[in-house]
Amino acid sequence: MENEYKLLSGAMVTLALATATLVVVPYIQLSDVKPSEGLHPYTSAQLRGRDQYIKNGCVYCHTQQPRAQAQAPDFKRGWGRAPVAGDYYYDHPHLLGTMRTGPDLLNIGARQPSADWNLGHLYQPRAYTPGSIMPSYPYLFEIKDKAGKGDKVVNLPPAYAPVGQVVVARPEALDLVEYLLALDRTYPVKPPAGETP
Amino acid sequence: MNTTTILLLTFTLSVTGLFVFIWSLRKHLFDDNPAAANVIFSEGEIGRIEEPAATGAQQRALQRAVDATHAPLPAPVNEARLAAELAERVQADKSTAYVTFVFLACAVVWLIIASSAGLISSIKLHQPDFLTDYAWLTFGRIRTLHLNAVAYGWAPMAAFGIAMWTLPRLLKTELMGGRFAILGAMLWNAALIAGLGSIAAGFNDGLEWLEIPWQIDVLFVIGGALIGLPLVFTLQNRRVKHLYVSIWYMGAALFWFPILFLVGNLPSVHFGVEQATMNWWFGHNVLGLFYTPIALASIYYFLPKIIGRPIQSYNLSLLGFWALAFFYGQVGGHHLVGGPVPGWLITLSIVQSVMMVVPVLAFSVNQHLTMRHHFKTLIYSPTLRFIVLGGMMYTLSSVQGSVEALRSINTVTHFTHFTVAHAHLGLYGFFTLVMFGAIYFVMPRVMSWEWPYPSLIALHFWLVVCGFAIYFVGLSVGGWLQGVAMLDASRTFMESVQVTIPYLEARTLGGAVMTLGHVVFAFHFIAMALRYGRRRVGPALFHQRGGAVAASAVAVES
């Protein structure tokens, strides 16, 4: 080829095709998706918690997209039904994730509804799940001699609690747990046309 | 779509394909060596090796290895013209030296930072209580720092540096407006420092590959545009008629990337599941339409240059270009197989992922045919070792990628470390190795100085190759076992975690060896920049016969 303009126009056409198929058409197709019935907008505490989820990179080990029963035993593991686009109506940015170094979390709020469990698990995952490789998050907690007024003390298994001191959750940890508990898409949805659930 | 439509469509496609094939045969598109493949050589230069990274002894051995397979060429008819062209090339190299050095030096710094961050992340996966006291060192952040330091530091800095050096040579002119590129590099690196700082502090956009806050991305865009300017100016001042295939790949990549980056980072446009499709359109296209074409362009230039033979089938390389441009852009949806996105999109991406076999075969066959009878040259040329191995890794990673996109395989490998191993095969095994090779070729020209310790090049090569072999094999096996365990409802999820531990440890071992290799490389790079070692600039500059002439031509000019 001797003409750079032809080359560049060709290159732009192929990129335009790719953008049309992977960005523009999905944009048009999905822009009229309504929130699923039973899905609630996040509260501000939950949104702050979602921010913590993003800040600490939870998405790099946890997906939020259980697979259909025909494909994988995700449902049998208690991770929930296959989601539809409407389940993510309030998610900005999306946190679908691509790794399952840890389990799927789209319905963690239904699976582990205890705030105490979640707080303790963030402080030291191995206190609850032996062999877990999830990092502990000591910087989301404070170790105090005595809990102050309004402090949320984390109930830890005795072997993991500091001796003579208490572990108090920082607001970041409380927000994050608020968000985790809100992850509950167990309400029923109509499967998208032409697909079996 | 019903079966009849699909059959009809397939039939039409096959018949069209057949006609295209017949047409291309009639147009002699499959002939060996059309003149266009020779444009990177000066008249009479074919048959002469060029390998600045080799020592004098290696160069002579390399030339002998090439001569052994082809009858030595008749003495050039036009010595004077060859001399003039080589002198022009010296001018082209001079014009890029400073700019290229700035980019490559930045690349080396980011390589070391990125490797350290990667190594820490790797250790954390089997030692989860390692360095947990500080937020910025938590796995979710340090892993992201690793990715961004590679994706926006090492990879583009090396790619820009090599492109900046190669394009003036290919266009037979000097680099125009290098000052803009320097300013662009400063902005780009400032943006990256700010971006990594904000990720470490916890401010990020939350999208994989697009973590850096969009406010900082503005700086990248300005910096990138400034880096692009000299390339446009140089293109306008070209003195060649035909644009060699490397220019296609580099030119297209340098225009594709800004569009990808801009669309990907548009704030408050993308939403919900649509954002996920955009996310992987971007994530995969950065690899496919930026790093890959730059590395392919480098192979298409350096490989023939070193062995002094044009590539076997020039038209095959052009076919490879258009097939890559068409198919690669649409493969991103395979990251969402089984996800809540429209079914047609995933099917489309799987089909295009498989079609990627076409450009990959076009390249692989071409590389093999060009190298055939010349594999002995690998012993003597340090650059070639990196580049040829990198090219092979391209074939491997692309074929693996095509297979991995198939639903049945993807169900196992999706969400596991297998994907991470695959990503590293592409960006490390292919891209990074090719860049290492290219840097070894380019730096002696940039510095007018030979690599001070040739044995360190070999050490670097074996460290990164062995390290990466451990890394890749370990992580692939571990990832596969993890995927199989996860699909077995009778095994707990924790089993899928435990089964990976020894392989994650192997990955740390491999990663540490690779990092050690990078330290060796960085040390050698610094030694080169400070002009350590004996003064051995003779053979580095040009192959002997042309060398004497070129050197005298320079002497006359200066």
Interface residues (C-beta under 8 A of the other chain):
Chain A: M1 E2 E4 L7 L8 G10 A11 M12 T14 L15 L17 A18 T19 T21 L22 V23 V25 P26 Y27 Q29 L30 S31 V33 I54 K55 N56 G57 C58 V59 Y60 C61 T63 Q65 R67 A68 Q71 A72 P73 K76 R77 A82 P83 V84 A85 D87 Y88 Y89 D91 H92 P93 H94 L95 L96 T98 M99 R100 T101 G102 P103 P125 R126 T129 G131 S132 I133 M134 P135 S136 Y137 P138 Y139 G194 E195
Chain B: K124 L125 H126 P128 D129 T132 D133 Y134 A135 T138 F139 G140 R141 R143 T144 G202 F203 N204 D205 G206 L207 E208 L235 K241 H242 L243 W248 G251 A252 F255 W256 I259 L260 V263 H270 F271 G272 V273 E274 Q275 A276 T277 M278 N279 W280 W281 N285 L289 L318 W322 A325 F326 Y328 G329 Q330 G332 G333 H335 L336 G338 G339 P340 V341 P342 G343 L345 L348 S349 T411 H414 F415 T416 H417 T419 V420 M486 L487 D488 A489 F493 M494 S496 V497 Q498 I501 L504
